[in-house]
Amino acid sequence: MANQAVEAIRQAEQKAQELEQQASTKAAEIIHSAKERASALAEESSDQAQKEALAQVETAHRQEESVMQQSLQQAEQEISALRLLVKEKESQAVQAVLTELI
């Protein structure tokens, strides 16, 4: 039982890392796309287009931060829940071992 709980925590931590990597990749894609759009607009347009492009880059940065925060919060919640589960199962596991020994 304790092994299962530990494994569940490990899996949750791994999932959290995967979510963080996905969020980082998505954020990089958003930033890359925004920079490409910004570059094209800067070549074609006046100062107004450049201002719009910068706003898009800023928006992309805000989106990146939001995605990262959401992923981290979700991962932290899952880890906390699994740690509570481990604490609950730990006493049951100890009791089961003691029962088997007696």
PyMOL commands that place a pseudoatom at each C-alpha (Angstrom):
pseudoatom trace, name=CA, resn=MET, resi=1, chain=A, elem=C, hetatm=0, pos=[0.000, 0.000, 0.000]
pseudoatom trace, name=CA, resn=ALA, resi=2, chain=A, elem=C, hetatm=0, pos=[2.746, 2.413, 0.948]
pseudoatom trace, name=CA, resn=ASN, resi=3, chain=A, elem=C, hetatm=0, pos=[4.610, 1.507, -2.238]
pseudoatom trace, name=CA, resn=GLN, resi=4, chain=A, elem=C, hetatm=0, pos=[1.510, 2.288, -4.262]
pseudoatom trace, name=CA, resn=ALA, resi=5, chain=A, elem=C, hetatm=0, pos=[1.161, 5.656, -2.615]
pseudoatom trace, name=CA, resn=VAL, resi=6, chain=A, elem=C, hetatm=0, pos=[4.820, 6.461, -3.161]
pseudoatom trace, name=CA, resn=GLU, resi=7, chain=A, elem=C, hetatm=0, pos=[4.478, 5.387, -6.790]
pseudoatom trace, name=CA, resn=ALA, resi=8, chain=A, elem=C, hetatm=0, pos=[1.393, 7.584, -7.132]
pseudoatom trace, name=CA, resn=ILE, resi=9, chain=A, elem=C, hetatm=0, pos=[3.360, 10.565, -5.819]
pseudoatom trace, name=CA, resn=ARG, resi=10, chain=A, elem=C, hetatm=0, pos=[6.217, 9.812, -8.195]
pseudoatom trace, name=CA, resn=GLN, resi=11, chain=A, elem=C, hetatm=0, pos=[3.801, 9.640, -11.096]
pseudoatom trace, name=CA, resn=ALA, resi=12, chain=A, elem=C, hetatm=0, pos=[2.149, 12.892, -10.055]
pseudoatom trace, name=CA, resn=GLU, resi=13, chain=A, elem=C, hetatm=0, pos=[5.524, 14.599, -9.864]
pseudoatom trace, name=CA, resn=GLN, resi=14, chain=A, elem=C, hetatm=0, pos=[6.426, 13.217, -13.280]
pseudoatom trace, name=CA, resn=LYS, resi=15, chain=A, elem=C, hetatm=0, pos=[3.099, 14.453, -14.653]
pseudoatom trace, name=CA, resn=ALA, resi=16, chain=A, elem=C, hetatm=0, pos=[3.787, 17.854, -13.126]
pseudoatom trace, name=CA, resn=GLN, resi=17, chain=A, elem=C, hetatm=0, pos=[7.138, 17.968, -14.891]
pseudoatom trace, name=CA, resn=GLU, resi=18, chain=A, elem=C, hetatm=0, pos=[5.495, 16.969, -18.157]
pseudoatom trace, name=CA, resn=LEU, resi=19, chain=A, elem=C, hetatm=0, pos=[2.845, 19.664, -17.738]
pseudoatom trace, name=CA, resn=GLU, resi=20, chain=A, elem=C, hetatm=0, pos=[5.516, 22.222, -17.002]
pseudoatom trace, name=CA, resn=GLN, resi=21, chain=A, elem=C, hetatm=0, pos=[7.492, 21.164, -20.085]
pseudoatom trace, name=CA, resn=GLN, resi=22, chain=A, elem=C, hetatm=0, pos=[4.361, 21.301, -22.225]
pseudoatom trace, name=CA, resn=ALA, resi=23, chain=A, elem=C, hetatm=0, pos=[3.538, 24.735, -20.881]
pseudoatom trace, name=CA, resn=SER, resi=24, chain=A, elem=C, hetatm=0, pos=[7.067, 25.911, -21.567]
pseudoatom trace, name=CA, resn=THR, resi=25, chain=A, elem=C, hetatm=0, pos=[6.973, 24.513, -25.117]
pseudoatom trace, name=CA, resn=LYS, resi=26, chain=A, elem=C, hetatm=0, pos=[3.594, 26.094, -25.786]
pseudoatom trace, name=CA, resn=ALA, resi=27, chain=A, elem=C, hetatm=0, pos=[4.795, 29.392, -24.379]
pseudoatom trace, name=CA, resn=ALA, resi=28, chain=A, elem=C, hetatm=0, pos=[7.899, 29.259, -26.591]
pseudoatom trace, name=CA, resn=GLU, resi=29, chain=A, elem=C, hetatm=0, pos=[5.680, 28.583, -29.612]
pseudoatom trace, name=CA, resn=ILE, resi=30, chain=A, elem=C, hetatm=0, pos=[3.422, 31.499, -28.720]
pseudoatom trace, name=CA, resn=ILE, resi=31, chain=A, elem=C, hetatm=0, pos=[6.406, 33.804, -28.277]
pseudoatom trace, name=CA, resn=HIS, resi=32, chain=A, elem=C, hetatm=0, pos=[7.986, 32.596, -31.508]
pseudoatom trace, name=CA, resn=SER, resi=33, chain=A, elem=C, hetatm=0, pos=[4.757, 33.162, -33.408]
pseudoatom trace, name=CA, resn=ALA, resi=34, chain=A, elem=C, hetatm=0, pos=[4.300, 36.609, -31.875]
pseudoatom trace, name=CA, resn=LYS, resi=35, chain=A, elem=C, hetatm=0, pos=[7.870, 37.576, -32.736]
pseudoatom trace, name=CA, resn=GLU, resi=36, chain=A, elem=C, hetatm=0, pos=[7.395, 36.423, -36.321]
pseudoatom trace, name=CA, resn=ARG, resi=37, chain=A, elem=C, hetatm=0, pos=[4.209, 38.459, -36.598]
pseudoatom trace, name=CA, resn=ALA, resi=38, chain=A, elem=C, hetatm=0, pos=[5.949, 41.411, -35.006]
pseudoatom trace, name=CA, resn=SER, resi=39, chain=A, elem=C, hetatm=0, pos=[8.815, 41.199, -37.468]
pseudoatom trace, name=CA, resn=ALA, resi=40, chain=A, elem=C, hetatm=0, pos=[6.498, 41.031, -40.486]
pseudoatom trace, name=CA, resn=LEU, resi=41, chain=A, elem=C, hetatm=0, pos=[4.440, 43.956, -39.269]
pseudoatom trace, name=CA, resn=ALA, resi=42, chain=A, elem=C, hetatm=0, pos=[7.529, 46.021, -38.545]
pseudoatom trace, name=CA, resn=GLU, resi=43, chain=A, elem=C, hetatm=0, pos=[8.770, 45.564, -42.094]
pseudoatom trace, name=CA, resn=GLU, resi=44, chain=A, elem=C, hetatm=0, pos=[5.411, 46.404, -43.689]
pseudoatom trace, name=CA, resn=SER, resi=45, chain=A, elem=C, hetatm=0, pos=[3.984, 49.036, -41.426]
pseudoatom trace, name=CA, resn=SER, resi=46, chain=A, elem=C, hetatm=0, pos=[4.600, 52.247, -39.579]
pseudoatom trace, name=CA, resn=ASP, resi=47, chain=A, elem=C, hetatm=0, pos=[5.132, 52.911, -35.899]
pseudoatom trace, name=CA, resn=GLN, resi=48, chain=A, elem=C, hetatm=0, pos=[1.553, 51.900, -35.160]
pseudoatom trace, name=CA, resn=ALA, resi=49, chain=A, elem=C, hetatm=0, pos=[2.158, 48.396, -36.488]
pseudoatom trace, name=CA, resn=GLN, resi=50, chain=A, elem=C, hetatm=0, pos=[5.289, 48.121, -34.373]
pseudoatom trace, name=CA, resn=LYS, resi=51, chain=A, elem=C, hetatm=0, pos=[3.329, 49.138, -31.287]
pseudoatom trace, name=CA, resn=GLU, resi=52, chain=A, elem=C, hetatm=0, pos=[0.725, 46.467, -32.054]
pseudoatom trace, name=CA, resn=ALA, resi=53, chain=A, elem=C, hetatm=0, pos=[3.431, 43.855, -32.521]
pseudoatom trace, name=CA, resn=LEU, resi=54, chain=A, elem=C, hetatm=0, pos=[5.004, 44.725, -29.191]
pseudoatom trace, name=CA, resn=ALA, resi=55, chain=A, elem=C, hetatm=0, pos=[1.603, 44.407, -27.577]
pseudoatom trace, name=CA, resn=GLN, resi=56, chain=A, elem=C, hetatm=0, pos=[1.295, 40.924, -29.076]
pseudoatom trace, name=CA, resn=VAL, resi=57, chain=A, elem=C, hetatm=0, pos=[4.675, 39.933, -27.672]
pseudoatom trace, name=CA, resn=GLU, resi=58, chain=A, elem=C, hetatm=0, pos=[3.654, 41.260, -24.269]
pseudoatom trace, name=CA, resn=THR, resi=59, chain=A, elem=C, hetatm=0, pos=[0.405, 39.336, -24.507]
pseudoatom trace, name=CA, resn=ALA, resi=60, chain=A, elem=C, hetatm=0, pos=[2.344, 36.201, -25.383]
pseudoatom trace, name=CA, resn=HIS, resi=61, chain=A, elem=C, hetatm=0, pos=[4.545, 36.700, -22.332]
pseudoatom trace, name=CA, resn=ARG, resi=62, chain=A, elem=C, hetatm=0, pos=[1.481, 37.120, -20.127]
pseudoatom trace, name=CA, resn=GLN, resi=63, chain=A, elem=C, hetatm=0, pos=[-0.052, 33.987, -21.643]
pseudoatom trace, name=CA, resn=GLU, resi=64, chain=A, elem=C, hetatm=0, pos=[3.175, 32.096, -21.015]
pseudoatom trace, name=CA, resn=GLU, resi=65, chain=A, elem=C, hetatm=0, pos=[3.206, 33.157, -17.389]
pseudoatom trace, name=CA, resn=SER, resi=66, chain=A, elem=C, hetatm=0, pos=[-0.449, 32.241, -16.986]
pseudoatom trace, name=CA, resn=VAL, resi=67, chain=A, elem=C, hetatm=0, pos=[0.037, 28.784, -18.519]
pseudoatom trace, name=CA, resn=MET, resi=68, chain=A, elem=C, hetatm=0, pos=[3.087, 28.150, -16.339]
pseudoatom trace, name=CA, resn=GLN, resi=69, chain=A, elem=C, hetatm=0, pos=[1.284, 29.266, -13.181]
pseudoatom trace, name=CA, resn=GLN, resi=70, chain=A, elem=C, hetatm=0, pos=[-1.753, 27.119, -13.933]
pseudoatom trace, name=CA, resn=SER, resi=71, chain=A, elem=C, hetatm=0, pos=[0.408, 24.070, -14.625]
pseudoatom trace, name=CA, resn=LEU, resi=72, chain=A, elem=C, hetatm=0, pos=[2.436, 24.569, -11.477]
pseudoatom trace, name=CA, resn=GLN, resi=73, chain=A, elem=C, hetatm=0, pos=[-0.670, 25.073, -9.343]
pseudoatom trace, name=CA, resn=GLN, resi=74, chain=A, elem=C, hetatm=0, pos=[-2.259, 21.940, -10.755]
pseudoatom trace, name=CA, resn=ALA, resi=75, chain=A, elem=C, hetatm=0, pos=[0.897, 19.937, -10.126]
pseudoatom trace, name=CA, resn=GLU, resi=76, chain=A, elem=C, hetatm=0, pos=[1.214, 21.276, -6.582]
pseudoatom trace, name=CA, resn=GLN, resi=77, chain=A, elem=C, hetatm=0, pos=[-2.405, 20.392, -5.834]
pseudoatom trace, name=CA, resn=GLU, resi=78, chain=A, elem=C, hetatm=0, pos=[-1.948, 16.860, -7.142]
pseudoatom trace, name=CA, resn=ILE, resi=79, chain=A, elem=C, hetatm=0, pos=[1.250, 16.383, -5.147]
pseudoatom trace, name=CA, resn=SER, resi=80, chain=A, elem=C, hetatm=0, pos=[-0.385, 17.706, -1.974]
pseudoatom trace, name=CA, resn=ALA, resi=81, chain=A, elem=C, hetatm=0, pos=[-3.355, 15.399, -2.417]
pseudoatom trace, name=CA, resn=LEU, resi=82, chain=A, elem=C, hetatm=0, pos=[-1.096, 12.418, -2.951]
pseudoatom trace, name=CA, resn=ARG, resi=83, chain=A, elem=C, hetatm=0, pos=[1.015, 13.293, 0.082]
pseudoatom trace, name=CA, resn=LEU, resi=84, chain=A, elem=C, hetatm=0, pos=[-2.134, 13.362, 2.193]
pseudoatom trace, name=CA, resn=LEU, resi=85, chain=A, elem=C, hetatm=0, pos=[-3.100, 10.000, 0.765]
pseudoatom trace, name=CA, resn=VAL, resi=86, chain=A, elem=C, hetatm=0, pos=[0.317, 8.610, 1.644]
pseudoatom trace, name=CA, resn=LYS, resi=87, chain=A, elem=C, hetatm=0, pos=[-0.012, 9.847, 5.221]
pseudoatom trace, name=CA, resn=GLU, resi=88, chain=A, elem=C, hetatm=0, pos=[-3.403, 8.185, 5.499]
pseudoatom trace, name=CA, resn=LYS, resi=89, chain=A, elem=C, hetatm=0, pos=[-2.155, 4.937, 4.002]
pseudoatom trace, name=CA, resn=GLU, resi=90, chain=A, elem=C, hetatm=0, pos=[1.072, 4.930, 6.020]
pseudoatom trace, name=CA, resn=SER, resi=91, chain=A, elem=C, hetatm=0, pos=[-0.642, 4.199, 9.324]
pseudoatom trace, name=CA, resn=GLN, resi=92, chain=A, elem=C, hetatm=0, pos=[-2.740, 1.503, 7.661]
pseudoatom trace, name=CA, resn=ALA, resi=93, chain=A, elem=C, hetatm=0, pos=[0.389, -0.067, 6.198]
pseudoatom trace, name=CA, resn=VAL, resi=94, chain=A, elem=C, hetatm=0, pos=[2.167, -0.021, 9.561]
pseudoatom trace, name=CA, resn=GLN, resi=95, chain=A, elem=C, hetatm=0, pos=[-0.869, -1.556, 11.210]
pseudoatom trace, name=CA, resn=ALA, resi=96, chain=A, elem=C, hetatm=0, pos=[-1.055, -4.254, 8.529]
pseudoatom trace, name=CA, resn=VAL, resi=97, chain=A, elem=C, hetatm=0, pos=[2.627, -5.116, 9.024]
pseudoatom trace, name=CA, resn=LEU, resi=98, chain=A, elem=C, hetatm=0, pos=[2.195, -5.245, 12.795]
pseudoatom trace, name=CA, resn=THR, resi=99, chain=A, elem=C, hetatm=0, pos=[-0.877, -7.447, 12.408]
pseudoatom trace, name=CA, resn=GLU, resi=100, chain=A, elem=C, hetatm=0, pos=[1.069, -9.830, 10.187]
pseudoatom trace, name=CA, resn=LEU, resi=101, chain=A, elem=C, hetatm=0, pos=[3.942, -9.961, 12.681]
pseudoatom trace, name=CA, resn=ILE, resi=102, chain=A, elem=C, hetatm=0, pos=[1.684, -10.665, 15.650]
for i in range(1, 102): cmd.bond("trace and resi %d" % i, "trace and resi %d" % (i + 1))
show_as sticks, trace
zoom trace
